[in-house]
Amino acid sequence: MTQQPHATQQSAGTTPTPTQGPGFTPTEAAWAAGGVVFAGVLMLMNGILAIFQGISLLAKDGVWTRVGDYVYKMNLTGWGVILLCLGALAVVTGAFILRGAAWARMTGIFLASLSMLAQFLFLPYAPVWSVIMIGIDFFVIWALAVYRPGMRA
């Protein structure tokens, strides 16, 4: 009788199921799969809100309080352009995340990282909103990073 090499032997129940993924419990897989849908919706909403925020900065930057001596000084019109561009990219990326595009997950992580940085720099103008958006961006990065396509049930 020929014995199989040890590397190919598997005990019953150790092979991860397609919905579980390697190293994930079913609960973790459900959180990640639901999280990626939530992350896609958050990217869409974050993008739309950033577009509106950028438009308000471009149209009438007097709406925003001016900060006296802030280390990272930038014209509010410049912030408007940055937020408008990030918002448009986030809307497109969020739509493709919801469609299941693999490239959109990596792009989403990159854009959420840029958004987190931009919100940090925008702290003196809208501190509460910026802290909330940093938290949302952190969740988006986590959800997109842990998701694996085979996780959906």
Salt bridges, closest charged atoms under 4 A:
ASP61 OD2 - ARG66 NH2 3.27
